[in-house]
């Protein structure tokens, strides 16, 4: 009698253990299936809303003239004004000990940005973009630093000039005025500078967009004195002479669009095309001849111009 009870108990115990193992396997399989489903949804449907921590006040009033890369124009200055609700002053303690910092930002002036966020399928984002250095030849967007990207986020490096409570003064920037900033991080030479890094040959051709010379007319010298009095209190520059040096640095590179550079023109017509550069709200007009010599003709207060690049 006892033996039969022991056999029955053993059989019941084994059955219970088998059922438990079956439940554990089933639960594990369910977790794996859910994880794969969540991962699929994560890659396809999840949106990460990000609020800018600050806004850039830049010397570049419009996209035209803003350098294509950082540190090309050492006098290019900007002030990063932080949102005090998101960035308490203590957050900036220690940043001034670094010479440079990374800035993560949004390409907020992209013309298709609303469609890209709200209706991605209608944004008509192109896989290849025209490269200025290659005179319009196309490359895959991820092989370039084009602002027109699936996720319009930019990364740049700038020199840290000064920390002022809820502000950081930067130089060498390639940021347009009003740029929303998502984050900043200190630049670390030991990890951020890669010895032996390689790039395509076309990236190495620095002189392709360099101009031959930049000079100023007598009319400009007269006008800048008048205009400077109107902006000096809000300017990022200490004097009109320093502002003139900024103009020289910016125009040392051909900032015209590819269509403007490639437009056929007679030698006699070159000086008749006037181009415009907007810096700190001032409209700087200039001409460029067929040998890439630039003459800055005049400067005046901007008169409701929107991205004026040539008239």
Buried (B, 14 or more C-beta within 10 A) or exposed (E): EEEEEEEEEEEEEEEEEEEEEEEEEEEEEEEEEEEEEEEEEEEEEEEEEEEBBBBBBBBBBBBBBBBBEBBBBEBBBBBBBBEEEEBEEEEBEEBEEBEBBBBBBBBBBBEEBEBBEEEEEEBEBEEEBBBBBBEEEEBEBEEBBBBBBEEBBBEBBBBBBEBEEBBBBBBBBBBBBEBBBBBBBBBEEEEEEEEEEEEEEEBEEEEEBEBEEBEBBEEBBEBBEEBBEEBBEEBBBEEBEEBBBBBBBBBBBBBBEEEBBEEEEEEEEBBEBBBBBBBBBBBBBBBBBEEBBBBBBBBBEBEEBEEBBBE
